[in-house]
Amino acid sequence: MSIYTLGIDIGSTASKCVILADGKEIVSKSLIAVGAGTSGPQRAINQVLEAAGMTTGDMSYILATGYGRNSLESVANHQMSELSCHAKGAAFLFPDVHTVIDIGGQDVKVLQIENGVMTNFVMNDKCAAGTGRFLDVMARVLEVKVEDLGALSAKSTKDVAISSTCTVFAESEVISQLAQETDKCDIIKGIHRSVASRVVGLAHRVGVRDQVVMTGGVAQNAGIVQALQDELGHTVHTSPLTQYNGALGAALFAYQKYQREQKA
């Protein structure tokens, strides 16, 4: 009989769940685009269970991670740091990973991984620059959808520098460029390079080694991935499961913890 575990990742801007069978096969997953402090976590849990045709009673172990993990004490058997869960998820998807760059809604994390285990990390959670929130603000000013930023930056024909690392000042720079009738595609590429340069500065503090994997919702933006590759000089790998990486890691840890408890 299969062992089912549920990993729940409650971020600042989204709630993600993954159900695993026997610690290796993804049974179902869910994503609700609102995070901690909202109805998102419960909706994500309901959705993932409904998709699998299961209830929480069918889960052998439930583990919560992310910014809002402590709000799930009544649901989860255990809570864990998102750093460990992101390392675990990335190593499952890319067994040879050494560097994980995770750009979330409100922070940026760079993890150093050795044999699937995190050995060092650096994190920026003091400032919105370089995060998903920064890109949301820029998309709003440019009057484009955030999911279209990658495709638009690919159409850029000339370099435009967005030099401010502060969200407020960068917003002013973008408005100024628009007033000069600079092409939006060129501005967007400049924004992506600005984000990449900030993230790479962070990454060099822990050291960057091949294989580099990018996780988090921003990894779906091909413009950011390309800008990071250009700045780092390394190929940056992504997965269609990038947004579920933390929840996947949580479900994997849940399986390990269940196994240990059974042996105890």
N, C-alpha and C positions, 0 to 999 in steps of 0.2 A: 504494500500500500504506500502511495506517495506521501511525502512530508511536505506540507504547504507552509510557506512563511510569507509574511507581509512586511514590506519595507515602506515607510511613509516619510517623505521629505517635505517639511513645511518651510518654504522659503519666505522671503519678505514680499515677493510678488506673485508666487505661484505655489500650488500644492500638488505634489506628485506621489503616486503609489505604484508599487510593483509587487505582484504575487509570483513567487518562484515555486516550482515543484522540485523537490530533492536537491535544492541548492544549485541548480544548473539550467533549468528550463523556464523561460518566462511564460506564465499562464495568461496573465492579463496585466494591463497597465492603465493608468488614468492620469489626466492632467487638468487641473482647474486653474484658470488664470488669475486667481486671487489667493493671497497667502495668509500668514499669521494674523490672528485677530479678526478673521472674517469667517463666513460659512464655508470657505474653500476647503479646509482640511476634511470636514465631515462629508462634504459633497464628493471629494476625491475618493474617500474611503468607500462611500456608498456605490460610486460608479465602478470602482475596480472589482468590488465583490459581486455586483450585479453582472458585470461582463463575464466573470468566471462562473456565475451561477452558484456562488458560495456565500457563507456567512462568516462572521469573525470566529464562530465556534469551530469552523473547519480549519482554522489556522493553528499550527502547532506553536508558533511563536510570532509575536509582532514587535517590530523595533522601529522607533521614531528617531528622526534626525532633523537637522536644519534649525533655522532661526527660531521657529515656533514649537520645537519638539516638546518643551515642558508643558505645553497646553494639552498634551495627549496622555497624561499620566493614567487616566481612567481606561484608556484603550490599549496602550502599549505595555508589553512586559518589561521593556528596557528603553532607555534613551542613550544616544551616542553622538559625539561630535561629528559635524558634517565633514570635517577634514578627513577623518578616518574613513568615513563612508564614501567620499569622493575618490580616495585612493583605492579603496577596495573595488568600487564599480569600474574605475578606469583600468585596473589590472585584470579584471574579468574580461572586459571588452578588448583590451590590448595587452596581452601577457608580458610583452617586452618593454612596457612603458617605463620611462625614467623621470619625465617631467610632466606634470599636469597643470594646465592653466585653466582655472575656472572663473569665468566672468558671470557673476550673478546679478540680480536686480540692484543690490545695494553694496556689494563688495567685490573685490578681486582677490583670488587666492592662487598662489603658485606653490605646488607641492613637489617635493623631491621623493622619488619612489625607488626602493631597492628590493628586488625579489617580491614585488607586490605589496610591500609594506612602506608606509610613509616614514622617512627618516628626517625630514626637515620641511619647513614651510615658511612662507612670508605672506602677509595679508594686509590689504588696505581696506579698512572699513570706516575710515574717518572722513572720507570725501567721496562725493558722487562721481567725480571725473574718472573715466575709464570703466564705468559700470553700465549695466542695462538702463539704469535711470538716466544717465547722461545721454544715451542714444535716444531715449524716449523724448527728452527735452528738445534735442536737436531736430528730431523728426517733426515735432510739433511746430517749431519755428519755421522749418522748411515746407510745412504743409504737405508732408508725404507720410505714408504708412511706414512704421518701423520695420515691418517685414519686407518692404521694397528697397531698403537702404543698400543691401548687397548688390542687387541687380542694377540699381542706378549708378553706384560707384564704378561699376564695370564699364560704363559708357563714358567715363571721364577721359578727356583728351589733354588736359594740362594740370600741372601741380598748383594747388592753392594751399598755402600754409595756414593752419589754424593753430596758433602757437600757445594760446592760454591753456593751462592745465586746470583752471577753475571753471566749473560749469557756468557760473554767472557771466564771467568775462568771455568765455568761449561763445556763449549765446550772443553777446554783444558783437563779437567778431563776425559771427555768421550773419547777423542782421546787417552789419556794415557791408559785407560781401554781397548780400542780396540787393542792397541799395545801389551798389556799383554794377548791378546786373550781371554778376558773375554766374556762370552756369551752375545750376544746382548739383549736377553730377560731379563737377569738379570740387565743389564745397564738401559734398559727402565723402569723396575720397580723402580730402584733407582732414575731415573729422575722424575717419577710420585710421589714418596715419597718426593722428594725435593720440587716439586711444591706444594704438599699438605701441607707440613710443613710451607711454606711461607704464603700460603693462610689462614691457620688456625691461624697463628700468627696475621694476620690482623683481622680475624673474632673475636678473643677473645677481641679485642679492643672495639667492640660494644656489645659483649655478644652473645652467641649462645643458642637458645632455639629450642626444637622440634616444629614443623615440619620444617626441613631444606630442601630447594629446590635449586637445581643448574640449572642455565640458561646459555645461551651463547653456541657458537659452541663447546667449549671444553667439555661440558657436554655429548657430544656423545662419549667421550673417557671413556670406562668402567674402564680402569686402573686408571684414575684420580679420578673417582667417588669412586672406592673402596679405594684408598689411603686416600681420604678425610674422608670417613666413619671410617677408622681405626684410623686416627689422632683425629677426632672430638669425636668419641664415640657416634655418632648419625647416624640414617639412613638418607641418602641423596636421596631425590626424584628427578626424572627427568621426562620429558615429551617428546614425539616425536616432540612436537612443540617448544622445547627448543630454537632453533635458531630464532624462530619467536616471542619470548616473548616480545621484545621491540616494535615491530610493532603491535602486538596484543594489548598491553597496549595503544599505540597511537590511535588505532582504537576505543578502549573502551572510552578513553577520548574524542575523536572526537564525539562520540555518545552523551556523557553527555553534551558537550559544545553546540551541536546542539539543544538538548532538552531545555537547559537553554535559548538559544537565542530565541527559539520559544515562551517561556513563558514570555520573557521580553517585 
